[in-house]
Amino acid sequence: MPPIERKKVTKRHEQHPAEALAAPGPAEPAAAPAAPEQPPVAPAPRPASAPVRAAGEEVPPAAEPKVPSSFRLPRTLLDRLDAGAVKIPAILGRRVSKNQLVENALDEYLSRYGL
């Protein structure tokens, strides 16, 4: 069984070897005019919220993350709640949103296990 010849895969910025042999090389490009010297850039000032700390200074612990007062449920969970959103309000005798259903379920779970 003869070996299979594979073509060399070139990247976009590379020129294919066959094209490199066929096409004459570009002439030496003219030297670009030298850019004027720019003065060194000073480092940006640090914001007031990020003070400079000494090497031996302790870093205060990070603040507790903020807990959102409201949340959005994932679409898959909302789709699964559709059946309950029809039955439960009929049992309760009032309109209940899907978010309220989940909040009520969480409250019941937390109270049941004393959390």
C-alpha positions in Angstrom: 0.0 0.0 0.0 1.6 3.3 -1.1 1.9 6.1 1.4 -0.7 8.8 1.1 0.6 12.2 0.1 -0.9 15.0 2.1 -0.9 18.6 1.0 0.7 21.1 3.3 -1.8 23.3 5.0 -0.7 26.9 5.1 -2.0 29.6 7.4 -3.5 32.7 6.0 -0.5 34.8 6.6 1.9 32.3 5.0 2.3 32.0 1.3 2.0 28.6 -0.3 5.3 27.1 -1.4 4.1 26.6 -5.0 3.0 30.3 -5.2 6.3 31.4 -3.7 8.2 29.7 -6.5 5.9 30.9 -9.3 5.6 34.5 -8.3 8.7 36.7 -8.4 9.7 38.1 -5.0 8.8 41.7 -4.3 11.5 44.3 -4.8 13.1 45.7 -1.7 10.5 48.1 -0.2 11.6 51.7 0.3 12.6 52.4 3.8 9.7 54.0 5.7 10.5 57.5 7.1 11.6 57.2 10.7 8.8 58.2 13.2 9.8 61.1 15.4 10.9 60.2 18.9 8.0 60.3 21.3 8.6 61.2 25.0 8.1 58.4 27.5 4.6 58.0 28.7 4.1 58.5 32.5 2.2 55.7 34.3 -1.5 56.4 34.7 -2.5 57.7 38.2 -4.1 55.1 40.4 -7.8 55.6 41.2 -8.6 56.6 44.7 -10.4 53.3 45.3 -7.1 51.4 44.9 -4.6 52.9 47.3 -0.9 51.8 47.2 -0.1 49.3 49.9 3.3 48.7 51.5 4.8 45.2 51.2 4.2 44.3 54.9 0.7 45.8 55.1 -2.2 43.5 55.5 -4.9 43.4 52.9 -8.5 43.8 54.3 -10.9 41.0 53.6 -13.1 41.4 50.6 -16.6 42.8 51.2 -19.5 40.4 51.2 -21.2 40.0 47.8 -24.4 41.9 47.4 -27.5 39.7 47.3 -29.9 40.7 44.6 -33.4 41.7 45.8 -34.9 40.1 42.7 -33.8 37.4 40.4 -34.8 36.0 37.0 -35.6 32.4 36.5 -34.0 30.4 33.7 -36.3 29.8 30.7 -36.3 26.0 31.2 -37.5 26.4 34.8 -40.2 28.8 33.7 -41.4 26.3 31.1 -41.6 23.6 33.7 -43.6 25.9 36.0 -46.3 26.5 33.3 -48.4 23.6 34.5 -48.2 24.7 38.1 -48.9 28.3 37.2 -52.3 27.2 35.9 -53.2 24.8 38.8 -51.9 26.6 41.9 -53.6 30.0 41.3 -56.9 28.1 40.8 -56.3 26.4 44.2 -55.3 29.6 45.9 -58.1 31.6 44.2 -55.8 34.4 43.0 -53.3 35.1 40.3 -49.7 34.1 41.2 -46.6 34.8 39.0 -44.1 32.1 38.4 -41.5 34.0 40.4 -44.0 34.1 43.3 -44.4 30.3 43.0 -40.7 29.7 43.3 -40.3 32.2 46.2 -43.2 30.5 48.0 -41.6 27.1 47.4 -38.2 28.3 48.7 -39.8 29.9 51.8 -41.6 26.6 52.6 -38.4 24.6 52.1 -36.4 26.9 54.3 -39.0 26.9 57.0 -39.4 23.2 56.9 -35.7 22.6 57.4 -35.2 25.5 59.8 -32.7 27.3 57.6 
